[in-house]
Amino acid sequence: MHALNMTTVPQPVTKNIRFFALGIAIAAGLAVWMLPIPQGVEVKAWKLLAVFVGLILALIGKALPMGALSFLALTLLIVTHTLTMKQAFSGFANPLIWLVVAAFLLSRSFIKTGLGMRIAYLFVGKFGKHTLGLGYSFTISELLLAPVIPSNTARAGGILYPIIRALSISFGSTPEKHSQRRMGSFLILNAYYSNLITSAMFVTAMAANPLIVAMMQEHGLVITWGQWALAALVPGLISLAVAPYVVYWLYPPKIIETPQAEQIAKKHLKEMGVMSSTEKITLGVFALLIVLWMFGEHYLGIESTTVAFVGVSALVLTGVLTWNDIKHEHEAWDTLIWFSTLVMMATYLNEFGLIKWISQHIQYLLGDTPWWIAWPLLVLIYFYSHYLFASNTAHVTSMYAAFLSVGIALQVPPYLIALSLAFSSSLFACITHYGTGCAAILFGSEYVDLKTWWRIGAIISILFLFLWIGLGSVWWKIIGLW
């Protein structure tokens, strides 16, 4: 309904709003640019921060489409000699970016062949008497997949997103019809937060988690797969139980009850008849991808992005997808532009030393602060600094060890600070639409607008901190971890 109302705004008013948003973004960027550069920070790092701030504000204000704004930011960075051409376009070589693009292309096969619709109707028949029940079905799917698929992007983007998209379309919920709120918006947000929760619950559920374990070991803190899972068990299960309902309450779908869903699903499945050959091929490729995502990297040395490319190539070779299908998947190519730009900028903010400078000053400012005050402050700073990152792994790599060292130096119980930061390293991606790979896919589906994504993400972040750091710390005390 809100999306429909937006289309009635007179064009001159819309243009004025966009110009105003662009003006605010430019003014903020220039303000940062003109500020005295702090000692110890490179000039390039400060200029890059100015452009980054301006870009984020322009994106929030919807001054221009995301791809266009990202292209302008790239141009500005090159023209001002903040980055070389090679550096500016380095984000396009990031494997994570292409995993996101491949996930969009894989989802196209589910829609084109009708397999996604068939699976969607099976879900509807089983859980579809209530939209909230559908949300919990995807949450349970995430929990089952997370321990064996170490890429949260592969889980949410490659496996669950195609089903959610097809299910939403089957109920007439599409961005093209301005009917996102019927069902799709809720399912997309629910899938995203469920993905972040399960990513925190298992060492093998997110790529950066094994890196965290290694950093903990460097400080003499040993934690096994089972101990990690046990520590995450109570806050994780409570979060999985509560988060879908909170999203349902904050951003309710228009379709609430579907009492005849089972009959409708059976009717459509009967009309679809037996599976076509293209559906069978798509299902076979999909099954292969799941197996390779589970075991390929460990046993065959095939990383997640390569697996996704194998899947897309197989679909093209078998004729399930044509090159025109791939060219017309505009959401994939638009996401390629803006997500590559954000990942690149976040990478060089770290490489140019700005993140290290921030970490050092936090340690200096906290000084002799009592540990019970330093602990929540460190966690909050670590959590919300993710606004500066477009990757969980990049954030962990640049800040986890430093914040762990600061916490231990300030006498925070070692496992308390280590686990607080470790679980935050998945959960903090809730605050933005670029915080991790699957965010780009789910947000790129255009079912949730940017303002709503950030607003609900901010609320969910408070919920996560309460459940994981508040209740979680009590649980860790009970099981003797600190």
N, C-alpha and C positions, 0 to 999 in steps of 0.2 A: 504493500500500500504506500509506504514512504517513497519507494522508488518511482511509482506512478506519479505521485505528487510532484516529484522533482522535475519530471519531464514537462510540467506545465509552467515552469518559471520562464518569464519572457527572456529571449535571447540576450538583449542588451544588459539586463540585470545579471545574468549568468556571466557575461564577459566582464562586467565591472567587478564581480566577486573574484573572478580569476585574476584580473589585473591587480586587485588589492592584495590577494594572497601572494602573488609573485613579487609585489613590491615589498611586503613584509619579509619574505624569504631573502630577497636581495639585500635589504637593509640589515637584517640580522647577520648575514654572511659578511657584509662589509664591516659591520661593527666588530666582529671577531677578527677580521683581517687587519683592521687598523689598531687593535689593542697592542700594547707593548708585548713583545714576545718574551715569555718567562725564560730566565737563565737555565740553560741545560736542555732547551727544546730547539730542534732544528727549525730554520725558517720554513722549509718545505712542509714540515709537520704541521706548523701553525696555519699555513695557507690551505693545506688540505683539510684541516679541521673547519676552517671558515666555509669552504665549499660544501663540506659534508653537512654542516649545520643548515646552510641555506637550502640544500637539496632536500633534507628531511622536512623542513618547514614547508617547502613548496609542494612536496608530496602530500603532506597532511592537508594543506589548503586546496589541493587539487587544481593548482595553477595551470597545469598542462597535463596531458597523459603521462604516465610514469616513464614510458620508454623515451618520450620526447625530452622530459626533464633530465633523465640520465644521460642522454646524448649531449645535451647542452652542458652538463657538468663535465663530461669527458672533454669536450671542446675547450671549456674554460681552463681546465687543469693543464692541457697541452699548450694553449696560447700563452698562459702565464708562466710557462716553464716550470710549473710545480712538479710535473711528471713528464717523462719522455713519452713518445708515441708507444713504444714497446711496453713501458710500465702501465700506461693508461689502459691498454687493451689486454693486459696480462690476465685479468679476470676471466676472459673468454677461454683461456686454456685450463681453467680449474675443472678437474673431473667432476666435482660436485655439481657444477652448473649444468654439465651435459647429462648427468643423471636425472636432474630435474626436467630437462628438455625431453629426454627419452621417456620419462614417466608420462608426460603429456601425450606423446605419440602412442605409447602402449594403451593408454586409456581410449584413444580413438578407435582401436580395433574392437574394444568391448562394445562401443556404441554402434559402429558400422555393421558388425555382424549380428547384433541383437543378443549376444551372449550376456552382456551386462544387464540388459533388460530381463533376460531369463533368470539370472541370478537374483536380480532385484525382486522379481515376483516370488521367488522361493523365500527370500527374506521376509517379504511382506506377508506371505502365507504363514510363516512361523512366528514372527514377532510383531506383525504390523497392525494389531488392534489398537495400538497407541504409538504415536511418534516417539515418545520417550523410550518405549521399549525397543524401537529400532536403534536409537542412540546407544542404549546399553548393549545391544547385540554387537555393534562395532567396537565398543569398549572391551567387551570380552574377547573379541577377535584379536585386538591389539595385545591383550595380556597373553594370549596363547602364542602369538607370533614373536613377541619381543625377545624371549630368551635365545631364540635360534636364528634371528635375522639381525645382524649387527648394524644395519643401516636404517635409521629411523625414516629417512627419505624413501627408501625402498618399500618399507612397510606401509606408510601412510600414502605415499604418492604412487607407488607402483602396484600395490595390492588393493588397498581399501578405497582409494579415491575413485577408480573406475566404477566400482560398485555403487558408491554413494552418488556419483554423477548420474549413472543410469537410473538409479532408484528415484532421484529427484525429478529427472525428466519424465519418468513414468507417471508421476503425480502432477505434472504440469508446472513444476518449479524450475524455471530457467532464467538466467540473466536477460536473455533476448526478449522474453515476455514480461520482464520486470516483476517476476513472481518468485524471486529468491526466498522471500519470507514464508512461502507456503510450507516448505520443508527443508530445502537445500541449505539455507543459512545455518540452521540449528545443527544439522548433521555435519557440516564442514567444521564449525567451531568445536563441536563435541569430539570429532575425530582428531583434531589438532591437539587439544588439551589431553586427551587420552593417550596420544602418542608420546607427549612429553613426560607424562607420569610413568608409563611403562619403560621409557628410555632411562629413567632414573632408577628403576627397580632392579635391573640386572647388569652385571659387568658387561655382558655380551649384547646388550640392547642398543648401545650407542658407541660410535667409533672412538670417542674421546675417553670413555670409561677405563679401558685398559691403560691408557696413558696416565690417568689419575692414580690408578693402583701403583704404577711404576714410580710416580712422584712421591706417593706416600711411603713406599719402600725406601726411597732415598733418605727419608727422615726417620727410618727405623720403625715405621708403622706398617705392619703386615696385615692384610685382609684377604681372605679367600673369597671365591665366588659365592659360597654358601653364606659366609658371614655378611657379605654385602647384601645378598637377597634377604637375609633375616633382618638386618637393620632397616631395610626398605619395606618390609612386609606390612607392618601396621600402618605407617603413614601412606604407603602406596595403595593398599586396599581401601582405606578410608577415602582417599582422594578419588579413586576410581568409582566409588559408590556415590560420592557427593558431587563431583564436578559436573556430570551430565545433568543432574537436577538443577544445579546452580545456573548452568548455561540455559537450560530450559526456562528457568524463571526470569533470567535477565533478558533473553532474546527469544521469546516463545515463538514457535512456528504457527502459521495460520491454520494448518491442518493439525488438529489435536487428537481427535478420535477417528478411527477408521473401522467401525464395527463390521463392515462388510468386506474388509480387506481380504480375508481368506477366500471368499467366494469370487471376488474380483480377480485375485491372483490366479486361482485355478482356471477361471474362464480365459484369461489371457494366455496362460501356459498351454491350454488346449488349442487356442487359435494359432499359437506359434508352431505347434506340432513338434515333430522330432527334431533333434539338433541337426543343423545343416553342416556341411563339410567345413565351411569356413569357421563356424562356431567350434567345431571339434579341433581344428588346427589351432585356433586362438587359445582354447582351453589347454591343449597340449603344450604350447609354447609357454603359457602362464605357469603350468605345473613345473616345467623345466626351469623357469626363472626362479621359482620359489626354492627348488632344490639347490640351484647354483648360488642363490643368495645365502642359503643356510651353510653350505659346505664348500662352495667354490674357492673362496679366498684361502681357507685353511688348507685344503687338500690339493687344489689345482693352481693356486696363485692367481686366480681371476677375481679382480676387485668388482665392487658393485656396479660401477659405471660400465665396465666392459660387459658384464652380464646383461645389463639393460640394452646395450647396443646389439648384443647377440640376439636378443628378443625382437627388437625392431627389424633387424636384418632378416630374421627368419620370417617375419610377417610380410616383408616386402617380397622376398624370394618366392613365397607360396602364393602371392597374389592377394592376400588378405588386405594389405594396405598397398595403395599405389603412391607414386611420387607426388601426384596431385593432392592426395590425402595429407601427406606430410607437409607440403607447401601451404595448405590451407589451414593448418592447425596454428592459427595466429596467436593464440594464448601462449604457446610454447616459445615462439620467436620473440614475442613481446617480453616475456619473462626472462629470456636469454639476455636481452639488453639491460633491463633495470637491475636484475639480480647480479649479473656479472659486474656491473658498475659498483654496486654497494659492497660486494665481496672484495673487489679490488681496493676500494677506498679504506675499508676496515683493515685490510692486510697492511697497507702502507702506513696507516696511523700507528700500527704496531712496529713496523720495520723502521720507521723514522724516529722511534723512541718516545712517542707521546704517551703510550700506555705505561711504559717503564717509568717515565717521569711521574705520572699520576700515582703509581704504586709506591714509589719512594717517598713522595710527599705524604701519602696516607700514613706510612709507617712513622714518619717524623712527627706528624700532627697528633697521633695517638699517644706517643711518648710513654708516660708512666700510667696510662689509663688502667683501672682494675680490669681483670680478665672478663668478668661478668658483664661489663659494659663494652669492652673491646670486641667481644665475640659477636653480639648482634650487629654492631656497627660495621665490622669487617664483612659480615654476610650481606648486609643491606647494600654496601658499596659495591661488593663483588656482583651481586645479583643485578642491580640496576645499571651498572656500567655496561651491561649487555646492549644498551641502546647504541653503543659504539661498535658493535660487532655484527657480522652477518654469518657467523659460523660458531657453533659450540666448540669445535676443536681449536679454532684460532684463539678463542677466549681462554680456554683451558691452558693452551700452550704458553700464552703470554702472561697470565695472571695467577693461575692456581698455585704454583710453587711459591711465588712471592707472598701471596696472602697467607698461605699455610705457614711459611717461615715467620711472618709477622705475628700471627696468632700464637704460635709456639713460644716466640720470644716474649710475648706479653703474658705468658703463663696460662693461656687458655688450655684446658685439657686437650691433649693432642688429637684423640679420636673424635672429640666433639667438634673441633674446628675442621678437621679433615673431612668428616662425613657431611657436615653442614655445607661446606663448599662443594663437595663431590656431587651431592644431590641437586644443589642449586645449578650445577653445570649443565643439567638437562632442562630444569624447570624454568630457568630465566628466559628461555626463548619465547615464552608466552607473551612478552610485552610488545613485540613488534611483528610486522609482516615479513621481515627479512632475517629473523633471528636464527633460523636453521633451514636446511634444504627443503623439508616438506612444507614449511611455511610458504615458500614461493609457489609451490604447486597448489596448495589449498586456497591461498589468497588469490592466486592468479586465475582461479576458476570464476572469479567475479561474483561469487555468491554473497560476500560480505564486504561492505565498503570500508575504506581505510579508517575513518573516524570510529566506527563501531569496533573494528578489530583492535585498535589501540585502547579504546575505553574499556571493553570487556577484558582485554588482556591485563590492564592495570588492576582491575578488580580480582581477577583470577590469581594474579601474582601475590596479592595479600592473602588469599585463601591458601595458596601453596606454602607461603612462608609460615603461616599459622600451623598448618597440618604437619609440615615436614621439619621445620626448625623448632616450633613450639612443642607440639605433641610428640614429634619424632625424637627430640632430645630426651624427653621423659622415658620413651620406649628404650632408647639406647642405654639409659641409666639402669633400667630394669634388667636388661640382658647383660649388663656388666661391661659395656664398651668404654665407659669412662667413669 
